[in-house]
Amino acid sequence: MKTTRRQFIKVTSIGLGGVTLAGGSLSFLNVFKSEKDNRGLDMSEMTRYPTYCDICFWKCAAWTYVNKEGEIKKIEGNEEDTHCRGRLCPRGTGGLGSYYDEDRLKTPLIRVQDGDKQTFREASWEEALGLVSQKMKEVKDKYGPESFALIKHGAPGTHFEHLFLSYGSDTIAEPAYAQCRGPRDDGFKLTFGTAVGSPEPTDIRDAGCLVLIGSHIGENMHNSQVQEVSDAIDKGITIITVDPRLSTIANKSKYWLPIRPSTDIALLLAWMHVLIYEDLYDKEYVSKYTVGFDKLKDHVRNFTPEWAYTITDIKPKAIRDTAIEMANAAPATIVHPGRHVTWYGDDTQRSRAIAILNALLGSWGRRGGFYFKDKANIPDFPHPEYPEPKWTWKELSKGKYPLVSSGITNDVIKASIPEEKTEHQIKGWMIAGTNLTQSVPDKENILKAIDTLEFLVVVDTMPMEITGYADVILPECTYLERYDDMRAATWRTPSVALRMPAVEPKHETKPAWWIAKQIGERLGLHEYYKYNDYTEVLDWQLKQIGSSLEEMKKIGVKNFERNNDKLYLKENEDYAFATPSGKIELYSQELAGLGFDPMPVFTQHELPPDNYFRLIYGRAPMHTFSKTINNPYLSDLRDENHLWINPRVAKIWDLKQGQEVWLKNQDNVVSGFPIKVRLTERIRWDSVYMEHGYGHNNKKLSRAYGKGASDSEMMTKLMIDPLMGGTGLRGNFVTIITTNPHKNIES
């Protein structure tokens, strides 16, 4: 293997430091007088602090309980919170494992050359921050601030985004857009004039029919949504699940449609055909609120269930029966928009098809369908106008993708490779809160870009693979040790939730707001940081909306009256949608004007070659991507993934339950670690399935190292959405190797 200029360094014994449990130097807020909880903890000895979970984007509000010795003992849901209703999922309750994980980063680290090899050495915060600000100044002076890019995710990303905009760079990207939700939001925006947002405004609690097409409620563990589905099942909701495998929710469904992968649009078009030509659609709703129905009717004329059967493997009767089920429950029917929807490169159009189907059922803005979301508007803390960059992420992507609305990480990567000769060149990266080599496909180009960067700084809580490529590593403390921005997500009821530290940060870790402020001040950006502590920002913001930091410390969550009293459309009321026509656009004039199909069209995608299987991936309910695999509490629940294989295939290949195998993809990339076989009828014969986030190669992750295989490693072929740049990942195929392909290779 070629040795690159920037060698990968496994963060092993460096920066271990001593174990220090935080004491109780923070002021106590609420001491409970009740005696024992159900785990035998004496609650009279506990102090509770408000937080909201950082393990996934649902951000459930919670209470962190600390004993008199300053030890965090448990996390429990806040009963006033609409996101969790007092109940946390396994990830939420296991979140305190991130605090107690002694594999976590403990002190700043700086890359140094030691003879012919590179290593990290411990550094003080003063030295590390000084080096980061020095390099940011050098890049700004030589190339302009725009040539320093931020790649971010989650809570730390907001603090560093403010830093970069103040510095003069809007070269900012987030993998969650092009690798996850972007096509969904753009497809719904084209149709209804508004993005779906997070959490999704699905009125599951009052729905009569729920259609899940590639959405895995119960495995993604989006808390309140899972609770509403559970309650709806008890009330007799009809669930229709379209999935190549029998997922957890498919097992609870009235209909499981094991579709041939990559053919979703064909099924969606056939459902439209049945609704229209069997006179099952909501005529009054369609007549009043939509445009383009006649064109849609003509468009789907030939897309019969019989036509779809030859493509999808779903029998015509099943297509008709499920369409009738949807219509019978309408408008209290939800065709769920999903979350991770970057699959085959036509994903915006696939999401458009889902949106159009909901429109035919009359579900948007209707009880049991989709409610009109609302949120509490928290004002920005006062600061000067940001400087105007000479160029932004838009120049990297806009000319290629007409609907792009956020920075695309792969375009940032491409612009960092001199051989690509892009108009704008990127020379430095800051990566905050995302393990880039696991979260973004096409690892070869990522490493090529990293090798040519003049500077790379990584901010993280854990020694993930990406930290091994950094010039400077800045250790962030966990969410239980820090303040962050207020949570104010869209919901039926607007609310805000506070995250505050329950204990002091362990070791030499620091909160992201502090790191960003320190770098900003070293860059001379004092006017953008006119506060000494982030509590000043939070208190000011809360007072603008009728609360205070003092109040929020006591209650954790505050619910507000809706700004808009319209939760649903009233019967036959006039309503203007935020589209160019003011109507729900079944036919998109905007797409037509851009030279794209104004209505979804099915395109046949490549099928697996002989002896290869389509690689399907998903989520473990106790884990969030790759970031929790090493969590000591959550890894106990599932410490490795397995390869789902149909028994008929296994018989042909002579594979046994629990056998270790390796994967090789269509580009001859071989998995670094083996994965164990799971024989199950719950997967189609032409596909294999594995959970995402495993197969870590950093030995410092003592519980995650070498456990299972990495699906990201197998994703070398991308299918790019021409409308918004989404990177479709499900066009990768794998074959199975039964003998260790690495046994003669020196590690």
C-alpha positions in Angstrom: 0.0 0.0 0.0 1.4 3.4 -1.0 2.5 5.6 1.9 0.9 8.9 1.7 2.2 12.3 2.7 -0.3 12.4 5.6 0.0 8.9 7.1 -2.9 7.4 8.9 -2.1 7.2 12.6 -4.0 4.9 14.9 -4.6 7.0 18.1 -3.6 4.3 20.5 -1.9 5.0 23.8 -1.5 8.7 23.1 -3.5 11.0 25.3 -4.8 8.4 27.7 -4.2 10.5 30.7 -5.6 9.7 34.1 -9.2 8.8 34.8 -10.9 11.7 36.6 -14.5 11.7 37.6 -16.0 15.1 37.7 -17.0 16.4 41.1 -20.1 18.3 42.0 -18.8 21.8 41.4 -21.9 22.8 39.4 -24.7 24.2 41.4 -27.5 21.8 42.4 -30.9 22.5 40.9 -33.5 20.0 41.9 -33.1 17.5 44.7 -35.7 14.7 44.7 -37.2 13.5 47.9 -38.7 10.2 46.7 -36.9 7.1 48.0 -36.0 4.3 45.6 -36.5 4.1 41.8 -37.1 0.8 40.0 -33.4 0.1 39.8 -32.9 0.5 43.5 -31.3 4.0 43.3 -32.0 6.3 46.2 -33.5 9.3 44.5 -33.2 11.4 47.6 -29.5 11.3 47.0 -29.8 12.4 43.4 -29.7 15.8 41.7 -31.1 16.2 38.3 -30.0 18.3 35.4 -31.9 19.0 32.1 -30.5 17.8 28.8 -31.6 16.6 25.4 -30.2 13.5 23.9 -27.3 13.8 21.4 -27.3 10.2 20.3 -29.6 10.9 17.3 -31.3 13.9 15.7 -34.6 13.3 17.4 -33.1 15.1 20.4 -35.4 13.8 23.2 -35.4 16.0 26.3 -34.3 14.2 29.4 -33.1 14.5 33.0 -29.5 13.5 34.0 -29.3 12.2 37.5 -26.1 12.7 39.5 -25.3 11.4 43.0 -23.5 13.2 45.8 -20.1 11.8 44.6 -20.6 13.6 41.3 -21.3 10.4 39.3 -23.9 10.3 36.6 -26.2 7.3 37.5 -29.0 7.4 34.9 -30.8 9.4 32.2 -34.6 9.5 32.1 -37.0 11.1 29.6 -38.7 14.4 30.4 -42.5 13.8 30.7 -43.3 17.3 29.3 -41.4 16.6 26.1 -43.4 15.9 23.0 -40.4 14.2 21.4 -40.3 11.4 24.0 -43.3 11.7 26.4 -41.0 10.7 29.3 -39.7 7.6 27.6 -36.2 7.2 26.1 -35.2 4.5 23.6 -32.2 2.2 24.3 -29.8 4.7 22.7 -31.1 7.5 24.9 -30.8 5.6 28.2 -27.4 4.2 27.1 -26.2 7.7 26.3 -24.3 8.0 29.5 -21.9 5.3 28.1 -20.4 8.1 26.0 -19.4 9.8 29.2 -17.9 6.8 30.9 -16.2 5.4 27.8 -12.5 5.5 28.6 -11.6 5.1 25.0 -12.7 8.7 24.4 -10.3 11.4 23.4 -8.8 13.1 26.4 -6.4 15.9 25.4 -5.5 17.9 22.2 -3.1 16.0 19.9 -0.8 17.4 17.2 0.8 15.4 14.4 4.6 15.3 14.3 7.2 13.7 12.2 9.3 11.2 14.1 12.1 10.0 11.8 10.5 8.3 8.8 7.1 8.0 10.5 4.4 10.2 11.9 2.8 10.2 15.3 0.7 12.3 17.6 2.0 14.1 20.7 -0.1 15.6 23.5 -0.5 19.3 23.4 -2.0 22.0 25.6 -5.2 23.8 24.5 -3.2 27.0 24.1 -0.7 25.3 21.6 -3.4 23.4 19.7 -5.7 26.3 19.3 -2.8 28.6 18.4 -1.8 26.2 15.6 -5.3 25.9 14.2 -5.8 29.7 14.1 -2.3 30.1 12.6 -3.1 27.7 9.8 -6.6 29.3 9.2 -4.8 32.7 8.9 -2.3 31.3 6.5 -4.9 29.8 4.2 -6.9 33.0 4.3 -3.9 35.1 3.4 -2.7 32.8 0.6 -6.0 31.7 -1.0 -8.9 33.4 0.7 -11.0 32.2 3.7 -13.3 30.3 1.2 -10.5 27.8 0.7 -10.9 26.5 4.3 -14.0 24.2 4.4 -16.1 23.0 7.3 -17.6 19.5 7.1 -20.0 19.1 10.0 -22.8 17.2 11.7 -24.9 17.6 14.8 -24.7 20.0 17.7 -21.0 21.0 17.3 -21.6 21.9 13.7 -23.7 24.9 14.6 -21.0 26.5 16.7 -18.3 26.0 14.0 -20.7 27.2 11.3 -20.9 30.5 13.1 -17.1 30.6 13.3 -16.6 29.9 9.6 -19.2 32.5 8.5 -17.5 35.0 10.7 -14.1 34.1 9.3 -15.4 34.6 5.8 -16.0 31.1 4.6 -19.4 29.6 3.6 -17.7 26.5 2.2 -19.7 24.4 4.5 -21.2 20.9 3.9 -23.1 18.3 5.9 -23.2 14.7 4.9 -26.8 14.4 6.1 -28.0 16.4 3.0 -26.5 14.5 0.1 -26.1 11.2 1.9 -29.5 11.1 3.7 -32.5 13.4 3.6 -31.9 15.9 0.8 -33.9 14.3 -2.0 -36.9 13.8 0.3 -37.1 17.4 1.2 -36.6 18.7 -2.3 -39.1 16.2 -3.7 -41.8 17.4 -1.2 -40.9 21.0 -1.7 -41.5 20.7 -5.4 -44.9 19.2 -4.7 -46.2 20.9 -1.6 -43.9 24.0 -1.4 -42.4 22.9 1.9 -39.8 20.4 2.9 -40.6 17.6 5.3 -38.2 18.7 7.9 -37.2 16.9 11.1 -39.1 15.4 12.9 -41.5 14.6 10.1 -45.0 16.0 10.5 -46.7 12.6 10.2 -50.0 12.4 12.2 -49.5 8.7 13.0 -51.6 8.8 16.2 -54.8 9.4 14.2 -53.9 7.5 11.0 -55.9 4.6 9.7 -53.3 3.4 7.2 -49.5 3.8 7.3 -47.4 2.9 4.2 -43.7 2.4 4.7 -41.6 2.2 1.5 -38.0 1.7 2.6 -38.7 3.3 6.0 -37.8 1.2 9.0 -39.7 2.5 12.0 -38.7 0.4 15.0 -35.1 0.0 13.8 -34.4 3.7 13.3 -36.0 4.3 16.8 -37.3 7.8 16.2 -38.8 8.0 19.6 -42.2 9.6 19.5 -42.8 8.2 16.0 -42.2 4.7 17.3 -44.5 5.3 20.3 -47.3 6.6 18.0 -46.9 3.5 15.7 -47.0 1.2 18.7 -50.2 2.9 19.9 -51.7 2.9 16.4 -51.0 -0.9 16.1 -53.0 -1.4 19.4 -55.9 0.6 17.8 -55.8 -1.5 14.6 -54.0 0.6 12.1 -53.3 -1.0 8.7 -49.6 -1.0 7.9 -48.2 -1.7 4.5 -44.5 -2.3 4.3 -42.5 -2.3 1.1 -39.1 -3.7 1.7 -36.8 -6.4 0.2 -36.5 -7.8 3.7 -38.9 -8.6 6.5 -37.9 -5.7 8.8 -39.1 -5.3 12.4 -42.1 -3.2 11.3 -42.8 -5.5 8.3 -43.4 -8.2 10.9 -46.1 -6.0 12.4 -47.7 -5.2 9.0 -50.9 -6.4 7.4 -49.1 -6.4 4.1 -45.4 -7.1 3.4 -44.4 -6.5 -0.2 -40.9 -7.9 -0.7 -40.1 -5.6 -3.7 -37.3 -6.1 -6.1 -34.7 -3.5 -5.1 -34.5 -0.3 -7.3 -38.1 -0.6 -8.6 -40.0 1.6 -6.1 -41.0 4.2 -8.6 -42.8 1.5 -10.7 -44.8 0.5 -7.7 -45.7 4.1 -6.8 -46.8 4.8 -10.4 -49.0 1.6 -10.3 -50.6 2.7 -7.1 -51.4 6.1 -8.7 -52.9 4.3 -11.6 -55.2 2.3 -9.4 -56.3 5.3 -7.3 -57.1 7.3 -10.5 -58.5 4.7 -12.8 -60.5 2.9 -10.2 -61.9 6.2 -9.0 -60.4 5.9 -5.5 -58.6 9.2 -5.2 -59.9 12.2 -3.2 -61.7 14.1 -5.9 -62.7 17.2 -4.0 -59.2 17.7 -2.5 -57.5 17.1 -5.8 -59.8 19.5 -7.6 -59.4 22.3 -5.1 -55.8 22.1 -4.1 -53.8 20.6 -7.0 -52.7 21.4 -10.5 -51.7 19.0 -13.3 -54.2 16.2 -12.5 -55.2 15.6 -16.1 -51.5 15.4 -17.2 -50.9 13.0 -14.3 -53.9 10.8 -15.3 -52.6 10.5 -18.8 -49.0 9.9 -17.6 -50.0 6.9 -15.5 -52.5 5.4 -17.9 -50.3 2.5 -18.9 -48.7 1.9 -15.5 -51.0 -0.9 -14.5 -50.4 -3.3 -11.7 -49.8 -5.9 -14.4 -47.0 -3.7 -15.9 -45.5 -3.1 -12.4 -45.6 -6.8 -11.6 -43.0 -7.6 -14.3 -40.7 -5.0 -12.8 -41.3 -5.2 -9.0 -42.2 -8.9 -8.4 -45.3 -7.6 -6.5 -48.4 -9.4 -7.8 -51.2 -7.3 -9.3 -53.7 -8.3 -6.7 -51.4 -7.2 -3.9 -50.9 -3.8 -5.6 -54.6 -3.3 -6.0 -55.5 -4.5 -2.5 -53.0 -2.2 -0.9 -54.1 0.8 -3.0 -57.7 0.1 -1.9 -56.6 -0.1 1.8 -55.0 3.3 1.4 -58.1 4.8 -0.2 -60.4 3.3 2.4 -58.5 5.0 5.2 -57.9 8.3 3.4 -57.4 11.1 4.2 -56.0 9.5 7.4 -53.4 7.7 5.3 -49.7 8.4 5.4 -47.3 7.3 2.7 -44.2 7.9 4.9 -41.5 10.1 3.3 -38.7 8.1 5.0 -35.4 9.5 6.2 -32.3 8.1 4.4 -33.5 8.2 0.8 -30.3 8.5 -1.3 -30.5 5.2 -3.1 -30.5 5.0 -6.9 -29.8 8.5 -8.3 -33.5 9.2 -9.1 -34.3 9.8 -5.5 -35.8 13.3 -5.7 -38.3 11.9 -8.3 -38.9 8.9 -6.1 -39.8 11.3 -3.2 -41.9 13.3 -5.7 -43.8 10.1 -6.4 -44.5 9.6 -2.7 -45.6 13.2 -2.3 -48.0 12.9 -5.3 -49.4 9.7 -3.9 -50.2 11.5 -0.6 -51.8 14.3 -2.6 -54.1 11.9 -4.4 -55.1 10.5 -1.0 -55.8 14.0 0.3 -53.5 13.5 3.3 -51.4 16.6 3.3 -52.8 19.0 5.9 -55.4 16.5 7.1 -55.9 14.7 10.4 -54.3 11.3 10.3 -52.1 12.4 7.4 -49.6 15.2 7.6 -50.3 18.1 10.0 -49.0 21.6 9.5 -45.8 21.8 11.6 -44.8 24.7 13.9 -41.8 25.7 15.9 -40.6 28.2 18.5 -38.5 30.8 16.8 -35.3 31.5 18.8 -33.6 34.7 17.7 -29.8 34.7 16.9 -27.6 36.3 19.5 -26.6 39.8 18.3 -23.5 39.9 16.2 -22.2 41.9 13.1 -23.2 41.0 9.6 -21.1 38.1 8.3 -18.5 39.1 5.6 -19.5 38.3 2.0 -17.4 35.5 0.7 -16.1 35.7 -2.9 -17.5 32.2 -3.5 -19.4 29.6 -1.4 -20.5 26.0 -1.5 -23.1 27.0 -4.1 -20.4 27.6 -6.7 -19.1 24.1 -6.2 -22.5 22.5 -6.8 -25.1 25.0 -8.2 -24.1 24.7 -11.8 -24.4 21.0 -11.8 -27.5 20.5 -9.6 -30.3 23.1 -10.1 -32.2 22.3 -6.9 -29.2 21.9 -4.5 -30.0 23.7 -1.2 -27.0 22.7 1.0 -23.3 22.0 0.6 -22.5 18.6 -0.9 -19.6 16.9 0.9 -18.5 15.0 -2.2 -18.1 18.3 -4.1 -16.0 19.7 -1.2 -13.9 16.6 -1.4 -13.5 16.9 -5.2 -12.5 20.6 -4.9 -9.8 19.6 -2.5 -8.0 17.4 -5.1 -5.7 19.5 -7.4 -5.9 17.0 -10.2 -9.6 17.6 -10.5 -8.8 21.2 -11.6 -12.0 22.7 -10.2 -12.5 26.4 -10.5 -12.2 26.8 -6.8 -9.6 25.0 -4.8 -9.9 24.0 -1.1 -6.7 23.8 1.0 -7.9 23.1 4.5 -10.7 21.3 6.3 -12.2 21.3 9.7 -14.3 18.2 10.4 -16.7 18.4 13.4 -18.9 15.6 14.6 -18.8 13.3 11.7 -16.6 10.2 11.0 -16.1 11.2 7.3 -14.6 7.9 6.1 -17.7 6.0 7.4 -20.4 8.6 6.6 -19.4 9.5 3.1 -18.9 7.1 0.2 -16.0 6.9 -2.2 -13.2 6.5 0.4 -10.5 6.5 -2.3 -11.2 10.2 -3.2 -11.6 11.1 0.5 -8.0 9.9 1.2 -6.7 11.5 -2.0 -8.2 14.8 -0.9 -6.9 14.5 2.7 -3.4 13.7 1.4 -3.2 17.0 -0.5 -4.7 19.3 2.2 -2.4 21.8 3.7 -4.2 21.4 7.1 -6.8 19.2 8.6 -8.3 19.7 12.1 -10.8 17.2 13.5 -13.1 17.9 16.5 -14.6 14.7 18.0 -15.4 13.0 21.3 -13.9 9.6 20.1 -10.8 8.4 18.2 -12.8 7.6 15.1 -10.9 6.6 11.9 -11.0 10.2 10.6 -9.0 11.5 13.6 -6.1 9.4 12.4 -5.7 11.7 9.4 -5.8 15.0 11.3 -3.0 17.4 11.8 -4.6 18.5 15.0 -7.3 16.7 17.1 -9.4 18.7 19.4 -11.3 16.6 22.0 -14.9 17.7 22.5 -16.6 16.8 25.8 -19.8 14.7 25.6 -23.3 16.2 25.6 -23.7 15.4 29.3 -20.8 17.8 30.1 -21.7 20.9 28.1 -24.2 23.6 27.2 -25.4 23.7 23.6 -28.0 25.7 21.5 -31.6 25.3 22.6 -33.5 22.6 20.8 -36.4 24.0 18.9 -37.7 21.5 16.4 -40.9 21.5 14.3 -43.8 19.7 15.9 -47.5 19.9 16.5 -46.7 22.0 19.6 -43.8 24.4 19.6 -41.3 23.7 22.4 -37.8 24.5 23.5 -35.5 22.2 25.5 -32.3 23.0 27.4 -29.1 21.0 27.4 -26.8 21.8 30.3 -23.8 20.1 31.9 -24.6 17.6 34.6 -20.9 17.3 35.5 -17.7 19.1 34.6 -15.9 17.8 31.5 -13.6 14.9 32.1 -9.9 15.0 31.3 -8.9 17.9 29.0 -12.1 17.9 26.9 -14.0 21.1 26.1 -17.4 22.0 24.7 -17.7 23.0 21.0 -18.9 26.5 21.8 -15.8 27.2 23.8 -13.5 25.7 21.1 -15.1 27.8 18.4 -15.0 31.0 20.5 -11.3 30.5 21.3 -10.4 30.0 17.7 -12.5 33.0 16.7 -10.9 35.3 19.2 -7.4 34.2 18.0 -8.5 35.1 14.5 -9.5 38.6 15.7 -13.3 37.9 15.5 -14.1 39.3 19.0 -17.1 41.2 17.7 -18.8 37.9 16.9 -18.3 36.6 20.4 -19.5 39.2 22.8 -20.1 36.9 25.7 -17.8 35.3 28.2 -19.9 32.1 28.7 -22.5 30.5 26.5 -25.0 30.7 29.3 -25.2 34.5 28.5 -26.3 33.6 24.9 -28.9 31.1 26.1 -30.3 33.4 28.8 -30.6 36.3 26.3 -32.4 34.1 23.7 -34.8 32.6 26.2 -35.8 36.0 27.6 -36.7 37.0 24.0 -39.3 34.3 23.9 -40.7 34.7 27.4 -38.5 32.4 29.4 -35.1 32.4 31.1 -32.2 30.1 31.7 -33.1 30.0 35.4 -36.6 28.7 34.5 -35.3 26.2 31.9 -32.9 24.7 34.4 -35.8 23.8 36.6 -38.2 22.5 33.9 -36.0 21.4 31.0 -38.7 21.7 28.4 -41.1 24.6 27.8 -44.1 24.2 25.5 -45.7 27.2 23.7 -48.9 28.1 22.0 -48.8 27.6 18.2 -47.8 30.6 16.2 -50.2 29.4 13.5 -53.5 28.0 14.8 -53.9 25.8 11.6 -52.9 22.3 12.5 -55.1 20.9 9.7 -57.0 22.3 6.8 -60.6 23.1 7.5 -63.3 21.6 5.3 -63.1 23.1 1.8 -61.2 26.2 3.0 -59.0 28.2 0.6 -55.3 27.7 1.1 -52.3 28.8 -0.8 -49.4 26.4 -0.9 -45.8 27.8 -1.2 -45.4 26.6 -4.8 -45.1 28.9 -7.9 -48.8 28.1 -8.7 -50.0 28.2 -5.0 -51.3 24.7 -5.5 -50.0 21.2 -4.9 -48.1 20.5 -8.1 -48.7 17.1 -9.5 -47.1 18.3 -12.7 -44.0 20.4 -12.0 -43.6 23.3 -14.3 -40.4 24.1 -12.6 -38.9 20.7 -13.5 -40.2 21.0 -17.0 -38.5 24.4 -17.3 -35.2 22.9 -16.1 -35.4 20.2 -18.8 -36.3 17.4 -16.3 -39.3 15.1 -16.2 -42.2 17.1 -14.7 -43.7 13.8 -13.3 -41.8 10.8 -12.0 -40.7 8.2 -14.6 -39.5 4.7 -13.8 -36.0 3.9 -15.1 -34.6 0.4 -15.0 -31.5 0.3 -12.9 -28.6 -2.1 -13.2 -29.2 -5.6 -11.8 -26.6 -7.6 -9.9 -24.1 -9.4 -12.1 -23.8 -13.2 -11.9 -22.7 -14.4 -8.4 -23.2 -10.9 -7.0 -25.9 -9.6 -4.7 -27.3 -6.1 -4.2 -25.9 -4.7 -0.9 -28.7 -3.4 1.3 -27.8 -1.7 4.6 -29.8 -0.4 7.5 -29.8 0.6 11.2 -29.4 -1.3 14.4 -32.1 0.1 16.8 -29.5 0.5 19.6 -27.0 2.3 17.5 -26.7 5.6 15.7 -24.5 5.2 12.6 -20.9 4.4 13.6 -20.7 6.8 16.5 -22.2 4.6 19.2 -20.6 1.2 18.3 -17.9 1.6 20.9 -20.4 2.9 23.6 -19.8 0.4 26.5 -23.6 0.1 27.3 -24.8 0.0 23.7 -22.1 -2.3 22.4 -23.3 -4.8 25.0 -26.7 -4.9 23.2 -25.1 -5.5 19.8 -21.3 -5.4 19.2 -21.2 -6.7 15.7 -23.3 -6.9 12.5 -24.3 -10.0 10.5 -24.8 -10.6 6.9 -28.4 -11.6 6.1 -28.5 -14.3 3.4 -31.5 -16.3 2.1 -31.2 -20.0 3.0 -31.7 -21.0 -0.6 -28.7 -19.0 -1.6 -26.7 -20.3 1.3 -27.4 -23.9 0.2 -26.0 -23.2 -3.2 -22.9 -21.4 -1.8 -22.5 -24.0 1.0 -22.7 -21.3 3.7 -23.4 -22.1 7.3 -25.1 -20.1 10.1 -22.4 -18.1 11.9 -19.7 -18.7 9.3 -17.2 -15.9 8.9 -17.1 -14.5 5.3 -15.6 -11.5 3.6 -17.2 -9.3 1.0 -15.9 -8.1 -2.4 -17.7 -5.5 -4.4 -18.0 -4.9 -8.1 -14.8 -2.8 -8.1 -12.8 -5.5 -6.4 -12.7 -3.8 -3.0 -12.5 -6.5 -0.2 -13.8 -5.9 3.3 -11.1 -5.4 5.8 -12.8 -7.6 8.4 -15.0 -10.7 8.2 -18.8 -10.7 8.9 -20.8 -13.6 10.2 -23.6 -15.2 8.2 -27.2 -15.0 9.4 -29.4 -17.4 7.4 -33.0 -16.1 7.2 -36.0 -16.2 5.0 -36.5 -12.5 5.8 -34.3 -11.4 2.9 -34.8 -11.8 -0.9 -32.5 -14.2 -2.7 -31.0 -11.5 -4.9 -29.8 -9.3 -2.0 -27.8 -9.4 1.2 -28.3 -7.1 4.2 -26.0 -5.7 6.9 -26.3 -3.0 9.5 -24.3 0.2 9.1 -21.6 1.5 11.3 -19.4 -1.6 12.1 -16.0 -2.7 11.0 -13.9 0.0 12.7 -10.1 -0.2 12.1 -8.9 1.9 15.0 -7.6 -0.3 17.8 -8.2 2.6 20.3 -11.9 1.7 19.9 -11.5 -1.3 22.2 -15.1 -2.6 21.8 -15.6 -1.7 18.1 -12.3 -2.6 16.6 -12.7 -5.4 14.0 -16.3 -6.2 15.0 -18.2 -7.0 11.9 -17.7 -5.5 8.5 -18.1 -2.0 7.1 -20.8 -1.4 4.6 -19.2 2.0 3.8 -16.1 0.2 2.6 -18.1 -1.5 -0.1 -19.7 1.7 -1.4 -17.4 2.7 -4.3 -20.1 3.2 -6.9 -22.3 6.3 -6.6 -25.5 7.1 -8.4 -25.8 10.9 -8.4 -29.2 12.6 -8.4 -29.0 15.2 -11.2 -31.5 17.5 -9.5 -29.8 18.0 -6.1 -26.6 16.0 -6.1 -27.6 13.2 -3.7 -25.2 10.3 -3.7 -27.2 7.1 -4.2 -25.5 4.2 -2.5 -27.6 1.2 -3.4 -26.1 0.5 -6.7 -23.3 -1.5 -5.1 -23.1 -5.3 -5.4 -21.0 -7.8 -3.4 -19.9 -11.4 -3.7 -18.9 -13.6 -0.9 -15.4 -14.9 -0.1 -15.1 -17.8 2.3 -11.4 -17.9 2.9 -9.4 -15.0 4.5 -8.1 -12.8 1.7 -5.8 -10.9 4.0 -4.0 -13.8 5.7 -0.8 -13.3 3.8 -0.8 -9.5 4.0 1.2 -7.8 6.6 -0.9 -5.4 8.7 
